[in-house]
Amino acid sequence: MIAQIVNRLVLSIPVLFGVLLLGFMLLQLVPGDPATVLAGPMAPPEVLEEIRKQMGLDQPLLVQFWAYLERMAAGDMGRSLISNKTVTSELVSAIGPTVELMVACLVWSIPLGIGMGTVAAVKRGSLLDRAIMAVSVGGVSLPIFFICLLAIQFLGVYWPIFPFIGRGGPIWTADGFMHIVLPAVSLGLIFIGPVARMTRSSVLEVLKLDHVRTARAKGLSERTVILRHGLRNALIPVVTLVGLQAGYLLGGAVVTETIFSWPGIGRLAVGAILSSDFPVAQGTILVLALAFIAINLIVDILYALLDPRVQT
């Protein structure tokens, strides 16, 4: 297990390098001049030229990228061109709300998706099975921004039950909990569909295997057979799916945080790109890439725990 984790961490190094290179090159294509952002639109040309020299923007791209790598290796992400705060402090203040949102989304959507898929498999062909699959297809098909707008319209405006702007505080406070409900529900709805569909297919396959028939022949109850002998093996592809969907979920979090004005990494990234705040934008891209790598590492560990053959 430890060797597998170390191997995954070593393989993450070229991935991180690729992310840094891609993020650096993409931001070169974004319209906007960091010197103008820093000095203001009314700054004279000679001042802008001096700022570009100080920032190294007059150097070739290869030199700029190498200097960027050196700063990253030293743990220096630079300062925001807008707020003049360090990028690290901006990221630290935004990571907490994003983690809250992701946890609040996954803590209800994954168990519900697995439960729905299991019930659909057990009740295969019934009206309940078709209703669950219809809900799953709807969750997969509807874009995240449309789900967010529906949630705001019905649960925030028409029936003003939950607030839908900003973060009310930590999730364990009453105001913080009320503020996170709509973003977490909206983001989780796009996750239920794939999990339910994969769980249903996997459970149907596992219930046909010999060890399940043997368990039934021993006289075990159907609930015990499904939960103890069927669902555990059926969860292996579901865990893999959760890891693959992590990137899609992070993309959905960017949209969700922007619509609900949630002060997380996604909203910080959108604001930084729109305002040409390149140091913050590069920092958010790096953090999102690290989050994706960490989620996939956790999925690999869970996969190995569920199926010990993977460790060999």
C-alpha positions, -999 to +999 in steps of 0.1 A: +000+000+000+028+025+010+047+016-022+016+023-043+010+056-026+047+066-032+044+055-068+014+077-073+031+107-057+061+103-080+038+101-110+021+133-099+053+153-104+051+154-143+014+160-140+020+191-119+047+203-143+022+200-172-004+219-152+021+247-144+031+249-181-005+248-194-017+273-169+012+297-177+007+294-215-031+298-213-028+330-192-004+344-219-034+342-243-058+359-221-064+396-231-050+421-205-018+436-194-006+430-158+013+462-159-018+482-168-038+463-140-011+472-115-005+509-126-040+518-137-054+526-172-043+562-170-006+554-163+019+569-189+037+545-212+071+550-196+057+539-162+041+508-178+073+500-195+092+503-162+067+480-145+070+454-172+108+454-168+104+450-130+080+421-135+101+405-161+074+407-188+099+420-213+118+387-212+112+358-236+084+334-225+109+306-217+128+329-193+095+340-177+084+304-173+117+294-157+114+323-133+079+312-125+090+277-118+118+290-095+092+311-075+069+281-072+097+258-060+106+285-034+069+286-023+066+322-035+033+326-055+037+364-057+012+391-048-023+399-061-023+427-086-057+439-073-055+436-035-017+435-031-022+406-007+000+375-011-015+349-033-010+323-006-032+343+019-058+347-008-058+310-015-059+300+022-089+322+028-107+306-002-098+270+004-119+266+035-153+276+019-146+254-011-138+224+011-170+231+031-190+231-002-174+199-015-179+180+018-215+193+021-222+182-015-206+147-013-218+138+022-254+135+010-251+129-028-229+098-027-249+078-001-282+089-018-268+079-052-256+045-040-289+039-022-310+049-053-289+027-075-292-003-051-329+001-048-333+004-086-312-028-091-333-047-065-366-035-080-354-039-115-381-033-141-405-018-116-420+017-117-396+027-089-367+016-110-378+037-139-385+067-117-350+065-103-334+062-137-355+091-150-342+113-121-306+101-128-309+110-165-322+144-155-293+150-132-268+140-159-285+160-186-293+193-169-264+219-168-252+230-134-261+266-140-297+257-148-300+237-116-286+266-096-310+290-111-340+267-105-329+263-069-326+301-064-360+307-081-380+281-061-362+278-028-347+313-025-372+336-042-406+320-046-404+302-013-377+322+005-365+293+027-328+295+021-305+325+015-287+322-018-260+349-017-226+346+000-215+325+030-231+330+064-202+316+084-188+282+093-211+253+083-217+243+120-234+276+127-271+280+119-266+309+095-237+291+078-257+259+074-287+277+059-264+295+034-247+263+022-279+243+016-287+256-019-251+255-033-245+220-019-279+207-031-274+222-066-238+208-069-249+174-055-277+169-080-253+166-109-234+139-090-263+117-080-272+106-116-238+090-125-234+074-091-270+059-092-266+046-127-232+030-121-244+015-088-275-001-104-254-017-132-227-029-108-252-044-083-271-062-111-238-078-122-227-088-087-261-103-078-256-128-107-223-142-093-219-176-077-210-163-042-243-144-040-262-175-050-243-195-024-252-169+003-289-172-007-287-210-006-274-207+030-307-191+040-294-156+046-320-128+043-321-109+011-311-077+029-280-094+043-271-109+009-274-075-008-256-054+018-229-079+029-222-099-002-234-077-031-229-041-024-193-042-012-181-057-045-204-035-064-189-004-049-155-009-066-165+007-100-185+033-081-155+044-062-136+046-095-164+067-110-163+091-080-126+098-087-132+103-124-161+127-117-140+147-093-127+170-121-162+175-133-173+183-098-146+209-094-157+225-126-192+225-113-180+241-081-165+270-101-199+277-117-218+271-084-195+294-064-198+321-090-237+320-091-241+319-054-213+344-047-196+317-026-161+329-015-143+298-026-114+289-050-137+287-081-151+322-076-116+335-068-103+319-101-131+335-122-126+369-107-088+367-111-091+357-148-117+384-156-095+411-139-062+399-154-049+392-119-024+366-133-006+356-101-039+347-083-052+329-115-021+308-117-023+300-079-060+289-082-051+266-112-024+250-092-046+244-062-074+229-083-049+206-100-035+195-066-071+189-053-077+167-084-045+147-078-053+143-040-089+131-047-076+105-072-050+093-047-077+089-021-098+070-046-069+047-054-064+039-017-102+031-013-100+010-044-072-010-029-091-014+004-122-027-014-103-050-037-070-063-021-060-078-055-051-043-066-023-041-040-005-070-055 
